[in-house]
């Protein structure tokens, strides 16, 4: 379940968590490409799973599966989706 006290990023989520991207930090070329694929402020994202070893992470955004390295996922600050109860 997504931590409530600390600022969470996409890297902090657990499978099934649905969040909204609140802020994007450390925008570099790889993060810009992810933004073109729909990972922008206000987008709703669901964490699906991670690969063995913990990297990459798979998310669903606008119905498409997107894989991010954990370092990239830390660039996206998130907040819970209003009206959605996190599993667990």
FIDOTI-411856 format. One record per residue: x, y negated, z of N, C-alpha, C in turn; residue in one letter. Coordinates in steps of 0.001 Angstrom, whole numbers. Atoms other than C-alpha are relative to their C-alpha. Layout:
SITE      n_c1      n_c2      n_c3     ca_c1     ca_c2     ca_c3      c_c1      c_c2      c_c3   zapa
SITE         X         Y         Z         X         Y         Z         X         Y         Z      A
...
END
This chain:
SITE      n_c1      n_c2      n_c3     ca_c1     ca_c2     ca_c3      c_c1      c_c2      c_c3   zapa
SITE       850      1180         0         0         0         0       891     -1236         0      X
SITE      -779      1220       125      1224     -3503      -786       189      -664      1363      X
SITE      -226       700     -1264      2894     -5286      2157      -827     -1283        83      X
SITE       857      1178      -157       649     -8007      3560       771     -1207       522      X
SITE      -671      1120      -642      3078    -10140      5625      1041      -643      -904      X
SITE     -1088       520       826      5971    -10493      3208      -511      -321     -1400      X
SITE       317       256      1400      5917    -11892      -293       312      1271      -767      X
SITE      -169     -1252       732      5441     -8869     -2526       347      -272     -1455      X
SITE      -297        33      1427      6804     -8244     -5983      -505      1295      -614      X
SITE       407     -1240       657      5938     -5616     -8561       836      1183       479      X
SITE      -877     -1074      -473      8875     -3603     -7172      -429       556      1355      X
SITE       408      -409     -1345      7159     -3346     -3746     -1272       847        22      X
SITE      1310      -640        44      3963     -1634     -4907        80      1515       117      X
SITE       159     -1450       -46      2724      1918     -4472     -1006       392     -1074      X
SITE       927      -432      1046       855      3982     -7080     -1461      -305       358      X
SITE      1405       347      -192     -2720      2778     -7495      -229     -1441       409      X
SITE       158      1413      -380     -2071      -771     -6239      -345      -828     -1230      X
SITE       366       957      1055     -3770     -3437     -8367       245     -1390       547      X
SITE      -388      1339      -439     -2410     -6947     -8141      -137      -983     -1147      X
SITE       -26      1084       986     -2397    -10277     -9914      1367      -657       100      X
SITE     -1287       673         2       858    -11901    -10954      -213     -1449       426      X
SITE       154      1350      -546      1166    -15092     -8902      1090      -939      -506      X
SITE     -1125       857       366      4594    -16355     -9957      1082       852      -639      X
SITE     -1115      -681       654      7524    -15413    -12160      1262      -794       310      X
SITE     -1262       644      -350     11056    -16172    -10980      1130       607      -816      X
SITE     -1191      -490       697     14477    -15779    -12587      -308       439     -1428      X
SITE       369      -338      1372     13210    -15895    -16156      1253        45      -866      X
SITE     -1099      -165       954     15859    -14494    -18477      -582       620     -1266      X
SITE       479      -535      1276     15640    -12981    -21945      -862      1240       141      X
SITE       780     -1238      -145     14378     -9588    -20769     -1360      -283       625      X
SITE      1275       350      -633     11686    -11153    -18560      -878      -757      -992      X
SITE       783       696      1024     10606    -13439    -21410      -679       995      -929      X
SITE       609     -1024       865     10012    -10353    -23577     -1176       670       700      X
SITE      1104      -600      -755      7859     -8852    -20829     -1193      -946        56      X
SITE      1081       979       -13      5847    -12082    -20667      -765        31     -1326      X
SITE       654       -87      1307      5125    -11765    -24393      -933      1221       -49      X
SITE       837     -1213       -37      3694     -8286    -23638     -1171      -134       962      X
SITE      1167       225      -846      1188     -9811    -21205       279      -134      1480      X
SITE      -331       167     -1413      3034     -9965    -17887       214     -1488       278      X
SITE       -11      1441      -222      2146    -13597    -17211      -773      -314      1277      X
SITE       730       404     -1197       823    -15523    -14217     -1495       148      -231      X
SITE      1435      -218        97     -2787    -14544    -13583      -384      1348      -574      X
SITE       308     -1311       578     -2540    -11159    -15329      -199      1027      1107      X
SITE       245     -1083      -937     -3973     -8173    -13471       837      1200      -424      X
SITE      -936     -1088       262     -1500     -5304    -13195      -281      1139       971      X
SITE       125     -1173      -862     -1854     -1757    -11867      1305       780       -47      X
SITE     -1206      -819       -67      1173       202    -10664      -412      1454      -173      X
SITE       379     -1377       318       962      3701    -12131       929       993       693      X
SITE      -959      -949      -578      4154      5557    -11146      1415      -447      -321      X
SITE     -1400       242       344      7934      5570    -11199       624      1315      -454      X
SITE      -719     -1171       476     10347      7937    -12862       759       642      1159      X
SITE      -843      -642      -993     12363     10460    -10901      1234      -861       218      X
SITE     -1120       879      -306     15109      8532     -9167      -433     -1430       266      X
SITE       533      1311      -347     12863      5471     -8792       102     -1093     -1045      X
SITE      -140      1019      1035     13603      3671    -12053      -125       674     -1362      X
SITE       816      1215       -17     11890      2644    -14344     -1350       217       681      X
SITE      1339        20      -578      8467      1738    -12960      -997      -172     -1133      X
SITE      1022       122      1041      5308      2126    -15045     -1205      -758       541      X
SITE      1157       824      -354      2510      -443    -14929      -995        24     -1148      X
SITE      1023       158      1025      -765      -861    -16785      -436     -1453        23      X
SITE       410      1394       134     -1524     -4352    -18067      -771      -135     -1307      X
SITE       881       154      1163     -4365     -5197    -20479      -186      1336      -723      X
SITE       247     -1322       572     -4881     -1440    -21005      1216       693      -588      X
SITE     -1214      -589       567     -1303      -795    -22134       976       373      1119      X
SITE     -1031      -398      -957      1462      1046    -20284      1282      -773      -306      X
SITE     -1231       766       133      4568     -1068    -19685       980       509      1056      X
SITE     -1026      -449      -936      7807       190    -18101       998     -1123       254      X
SITE      -950      1030      -416     10092     -2144    -16161      1071       627       868      X
SITE     -1035      -357      -962     13392     -1682    -14448      -358      -665      1317      X
SITE       312       538     -1330     13146     -2289    -10713       503     -1450       131      X
SITE      -541      1372       -70     15356     -5404    -11062      -922      -985      -719      X
SITE       942       869       713     12926     -6865    -13621     -1278      -167       811      X
SITE      1237        39      -775      9926     -5986    -11423       104      -972      1171      X
SITE      -190       937     -1116     11430     -8090     -8616      -177     -1460      -419      X
SITE       191      1375       497     11005    -11199    -10817     -1465      -427        17      X
SITE      1434       282        53      7192    -10979    -10572      -590        60      1408      X
SITE       665        84     -1297      5627    -12171     -7302     -1489       244      -219      X
SITE      1392      -407       205      2143    -10735     -6840      -847      -232      1244      X
SITE       969        60     -1095      -989    -11005     -4720     -1098      1004      -311      X
SITE      1071      -974       236     -3856     -8541     -4234     -1091      -579      -897      X
SITE      1129       408       834     -6714     -8665     -6727     -1192      -205       915      X
SITE      1165       292      -833     -9713    -10303     -5087     -1099      1017      -285      X
SITE      1105      -945       124    -12502     -7824     -4409       436      1424      -257      X
SITE      -492     -1364       217    -10270     -4782     -4965       582       534      1295      X
SITE      -522      -626     -1205     -9632     -2454     -2027      1168       885      -403      X
SITE     -1175      -792       314     -6122      -999     -2133      -206      1411       552      X
SITE       127     -1361      -498     -6043      2816     -1825       895       217      1221      X
SITE      -883      -349     -1129     -4610      4385      1337      -697      -213      1245      X
END
